[in-house]
Amino acid sequence: MTDAAAEQAEAPEKSGKKGLIIGVILAVAGAAGGYFLTTSGLLPFGGQPAAEDAKEKDKGTEVKTLPEVGFIDLPAVIVSVNAGDSRHLKFHAQLEVNSNYVSDVEKMKPRIMDVLNGYLRAVEVSDLEDSLALMRIRGHLLRRIEIVVGEGRVRDVLVMEFVLN
């Protein structure tokens, strides 16, 4: 081989790091610009409203009021959980109820506690180890409580205490 051909064969190819760095810089700059545009209100969606929208809101629209709700405190429940060893679950919750149904739901409290005890006694330790266990339990309890008191009366089950020991 000639000397020129040998030098060409031994020279490594460029890896293109310069293009990769420029691409990363442009991506970060684009993300930062998009974040700024949406949070400053320059785009019609996301973030804070634009200055014109804020002026219109100040002129004639009213602030949305909170819904009329009441809360019913349920007594804390301690149940043994199905496991090889002796484990207990302490559960305390409140019910968020539409205000015109508070007295009706309060009358059904013994039946609600019966449903709560029955469901929690059937829960196994493996059901509680999942990261979404609390959300699943809330959903199951809300559905069972709605069956007892009727649809549309209880808005949500608020978990105050959930301890497994």
C-alpha positions in Angstrom: 0.0 0.0 0.0 1.0 3.6 -0.5 1.6 5.9 2.5 -1.6 8.0 1.7 -3.8 4.9 1.6 -2.3 3.6 4.9 -3.0 7.0 6.6 -6.6 7.0 5.3 -7.2 3.4 6.6 -5.9 4.1 10.1 -7.7 7.4 10.6 -10.9 6.8 12.8 -14.2 8.1 11.6 -15.7 11.1 13.4 -18.5 10.1 15.8 -20.8 13.1 15.3 -20.7 14.2 18.9 -21.0 17.8 17.8 -24.4 17.2 16.1 -25.6 15.3 19.2 -24.7 18.2 21.5 -26.3 20.8 19.3 -29.5 18.6 19.2 -29.6 18.3 23.0 -29.1 22.1 23.4 -31.9 22.8 20.9 -34.3 20.4 22.6 -33.6 21.9 26.1 -34.1 25.4 24.6 -37.4 24.4 22.9 -38.7 22.8 26.1 -37.8 25.9 28.2 -39.5 28.2 25.6 -42.6 26.1 25.5 -42.8 26.0 29.3 -42.5 29.8 29.4 -45.1 30.4 26.7 -47.7 28.2 28.4 -47.1 29.5 32.0 -47.0 33.1 31.0 -50.4 32.9 29.3 -49.1 33.8 25.8 -50.7 30.5 24.5 -54.5 30.1 24.9 -54.2 26.8 26.9 -52.4 25.9 30.1 -50.8 28.0 32.8 -52.1 31.4 33.9 -54.6 33.4 31.8 -53.4 36.1 29.5 -53.7 39.7 30.6 -56.9 40.3 28.5 -58.5 37.2 30.0 -57.7 38.4 33.5 -59.3 41.8 32.8 -62.5 40.2 31.5 -62.7 37.9 34.5 -62.4 40.9 36.8 -65.2 42.8 35.0 -68.2 40.5 35.2 -67.7 36.9 36.0 -68.2 35.6 39.5 -66.0 33.2 41.4 -67.3 29.6 41.3 -68.5 28.6 44.7 -67.7 25.3 46.4 -70.4 22.6 46.4 -72.7 22.3 49.4 -71.3 19.2 51.2 -71.3 17.8 54.7 -68.9 15.3 56.3 -69.9 12.3 58.4 -67.2 10.8 60.6 -67.2 7.0 60.7 -65.7 5.3 63.8 -62.3 3.8 63.4 -62.3 0.1 62.6 -59.6 -2.4 63.6 -59.8 -5.7 61.8 -57.5 -8.7 61.6 -56.1 -9.3 58.1 -56.0 -12.7 56.5 -52.3 -13.6 57.0 -50.2 -16.4 58.6 -49.2 -14.1 61.4 -51.3 -11.8 63.5 -51.7 -8.5 61.6 -54.3 -5.8 62.0 -55.6 -3.0 59.9 -56.8 0.2 61.5 -59.1 2.1 59.2 -60.8 5.5 59.8 -62.8 7.3 57.2 -65.2 10.2 56.7 -67.9 10.3 54.1 -68.4 13.4 51.9 -72.1 13.8 51.5 -74.3 16.2 49.5 -75.6 18.5 52.2 -79.3 17.8 51.6 -78.7 14.1 52.3 -76.6 14.3 55.5 -79.4 13.2 57.8 -80.4 10.3 55.5 -76.9 9.0 55.4 -76.5 9.5 59.1 -79.5 7.3 59.7 -77.8 4.5 57.7 -74.5 4.7 59.6 -74.9 1.3 61.3 -75.5 -0.4 57.9 -72.5 1.5 56.4 -70.3 0.3 59.3 -71.5 -3.3 58.6 -70.6 -3.0 55.0 -67.2 -1.5 55.9 -66.4 -4.2 58.4 -67.5 -7.0 56.0 -65.3 -5.7 53.1 -62.2 -4.9 55.2 -62.3 -8.4 56.8 -62.2 -9.9 53.3 -59.1 -7.9 52.3 -55.8 -9.9 52.3 -52.3 -8.7 53.0 -51.3 -9.2 49.3 -54.1 -6.8 48.4 -52.7 -4.1 50.6 -49.1 -4.3 49.4 -49.9 -2.8 46.0 -49.2 0.9 45.6 -52.8 1.5 44.3 -54.4 -0.5 47.2 -55.8 2.5 48.9 -57.4 3.9 45.8 -58.9 0.5 45.0 -60.3 0.1 48.6 -61.8 3.6 48.4 -63.6 2.8 45.1 -64.9 -0.5 46.4 -66.2 1.1 49.6 -67.8 4.0 47.8 -69.6 1.6 45.5 -70.9 -0.6 48.5 -71.9 2.5 50.5 -73.8 3.9 47.4 -75.7 0.6 47.3 -76.7 1.0 50.9 -77.7 4.7 50.9 -78.6 5.2 47.3 -76.9 6.7 44.2 -75.8 10.4 44.4 -75.9 10.9 48.1 -72.3 10.1 49.0 -69.7 12.0 46.9 -66.6 10.3 48.2 -64.9 8.2 50.9 -62.1 10.2 52.6 -59.5 8.0 54.3 -58.3 9.6 57.5 -56.2 6.7 58.8 -54.9 3.5 57.2 -52.4 1.6 59.3 -51.3 -2.0 58.8 -49.3 -3.5 61.7 
